[in-house]
C-alpha cells in the first residue's frame, strides 16, 4: 500500500506530464501476464510514447486543470494511460497492433490534439500512414512539378539541338 506522500508525488508527476501532452490513450487491461506487459511497454517506447498504470481516482486528481480532465473523469476498472508529445499515429498503431494480439487489452477513450476521441476514431487514426510516409508523399508532390518543368525545358533544348544537328548534316551532304 502506498503512503499518502508517495501518492501525492505520483499525482503531481502525472499532472505535469498530462499538462504537456496533447495525445493520450486510455485503455483497460485484465489478466495481462508479465511478458505481455513487457511487450506492450516495449512497443509503446518504440513508438515514442510513455505508459502508466494508475488508480482511477489518482488519474482523476492528476487531470484536474489539464486538457485530459473530461477524459479521465469517472473511470472504472483497471486503467492504463499511454501518451506521447510527438506522433499520435505511431502510438495508435502500436496500441491497436498489440490489442489485436491481446484481446484483454481494450481501449476506453483517447485524446488527440487536445480533443477527446472515441474508440472508433482511435482505430481510424491507426490506419493512417505514418508521419514519415506523409512527409515523403508531400515532398514528392512538391518536387514533381519542378521535375516536370526541368524535363520539358531539357526536352526543348534537346529537340533544338537535334534540329540544328540535322540542318548541319544536310548542308554537308549538299555542299
C-alpha positions in Angstrom: 0.0 0.0 0.0 1.4 3.4 -1.0 1.8 6.1 1.5 -0.1 9.4 1.2 3.2 11.2 0.3 4.0 8.7 -2.5 0.5 9.1 -3.9 0.8 12.9 -3.8 4.2 12.8 -5.7 2.7 10.4 -8.3 -0.3 12.7 -8.8 2.0 15.8 -9.2 4.2 14.0 -11.6 1.3 12.8 -13.8 -0.3 16.2 -13.6 2.9 17.7 -15.1 3.0 15.1 -17.9 -0.7 15.5 -18.7 -0.3 19.2 -18.9 2.4 18.8 -21.6 0.9 16.1 -23.6 -1.8 16.5 -26.3 -2.1 12.9 -27.3 -3.4 10.4 -24.7 -5.0 6.9 -25.0 -6.9 5.4 -22.0 -7.0 1.6 -22.0 -8.2 -1.2 -19.8 -6.4 -4.4 -19.2 -7.2 -7.5 -17.3 -5.1 -10.6 -16.7 -2.0 -9.4 -18.6 1.0 -11.5 -17.9 4.4 -10.1 -17.1 5.8 -10.9 -20.6 2.7 -9.4 -22.3 3.1 -6.2 -20.2 6.8 -6.1 -21.2 6.0 -6.4 -24.9 3.3 -3.6 -24.6 5.8 -1.3 -22.9 8.4 -2.1 -25.4 6.1 -1.3 -28.3 5.0 2.0 -26.7 8.6 3.1 -26.1 9.4 2.2 -29.8 6.6 4.5 -30.9 7.9 7.4 -28.8 5.3 7.1 -26.1 5.1 6.6 -22.3 2.9 4.2 -20.4 1.5 4.2 -16.9 -0.9 2.0 -14.9 -2.7 4.2 -12.4 -5.6 4.1 -10.0 -8.7 5.8 -11.3 -9.1 8.3 -8.5 -5.4 9.3 -8.8 -5.8 9.8 -12.5 -8.8 12.0 -12.0 -7.0 14.1 -9.4 -3.9 14.4 -11.7 -6.1 15.5 -14.6 -7.7 18.4 -12.8 -6.9 21.6 -14.7 -5.5 19.9 -17.8 -6.9 19.1 -21.2 -7.5 15.5 -20.1 -9.8 16.4 -17.2 -13.0 15.4 -19.1 -11.4 12.2 -20.4 -10.2 10.9 -17.0 -13.3 11.7 -15.0 -15.4 8.7 -13.9 -13.2 5.9 -14.9 -14.0 2.3 -13.9 -12.0 -0.9 -13.9 -8.3 -1.3 -14.4 -6.9 1.7 -16.2 -3.6 2.4 -18.0 -2.5 5.6 -19.9 -0.4 5.7 -23.0 0.6 9.2 -24.0 3.1 11.0 -26.3 4.0 14.5 -27.1 5.1 13.8 -30.7 3.3 11.4 -33.1 -0.1 10.1 -32.1 -0.4 7.9 -35.2 2.6 5.8 -34.3 1.3 5.3 -30.8 -2.2 4.4 -32.0 -0.7 1.9 -34.5 1.4 0.3 -31.7 -1.5 0.0 -29.4 -4.0 -1.3 -31.9 -1.5 -3.9 -33.1 -1.0 -5.0 -29.6 -4.7 -5.1 -28.9 -5.3 -7.4 -31.9 -2.9 -10.0 -30.5 -4.0 -9.5 -26.8 -7.8 -9.2 -26.5 -7.6 -8.5 -22.8 -6.2 -5.0 -23.7 -9.1 -2.7 -24.6 -9.4 0.9 -25.4 -11.7 3.2 -23.3 -11.1 6.5 -25.0 -8.5 8.9 -26.3 -7.4 12.4 -26.8 -5.6 13.7 -29.9 -4.5 17.4 -30.3 -6.4 18.1 -27.1 -9.7 16.8 -28.4 -11.5 13.7 -26.9 -12.0 10.9 -29.4 -13.8 7.6 -29.2 -12.6 4.1 -29.8 -13.6 4.0 -33.5 -11.5 7.2 -34.1 -8.5 5.5 -32.4 -8.7 2.7 -34.9 -9.2 5.2 -37.8 -6.1 7.1 -36.6 -4.1 3.8 -36.5 -5.0 3.2 -40.2 -3.4 6.5 -41.3 0.0 6.4 -42.9 2.9 7.2 -40.6 4.3 10.7 -40.3 7.4 9.8 -42.4 5.2 8.4 -45.2 3.0 11.5 -45.2 6.1 13.8 -45.3 7.5 11.6 -48.2 4.3 12.0 -50.2 4.2 15.7 -49.5 7.8 16.1 -50.6 7.0 14.1 -53.8 4.0 16.4 -54.6 6.2 19.5 -54.1 9.0 18.1 -56.1 7.0 16.7 -59.0 6.2 20.0 -60.8 9.8 21.1 -60.7 10.9 17.8 -62.1 8.4 18.0 -64.9 9.5 21.6 -65.7 13.1 20.6 -65.9 12.4 17.6 -68.2 10.3 19.9 -70.5 13.0 22.5 -70.7 15.7 20.0 -71.3 13.4 18.4 -74.0 13.1 21.7 -75.8 16.9 22.2 -75.7 17.4 18.6 -76.8 14.9 19.0 -79.7 16.6 22.2 -80.8 20.0 20.6 -80.8 18.7 17.7 -82.9 17.2 20.1 -85.5 20.4 22.1 -85.7 22.5 19.0 -86.0 20.2 17.7 -88.8 20.5 21.1 -90.5 24.3 20.9 -90.3 24.3 17.4 -91.6 22.1 18.3 -94.6 24.4 21.2 -95.5 27.4 18.9 -95.5 25.8 16.4 -98.0 24.7 19.1 -100.4 27.9 21.1 -100.4 
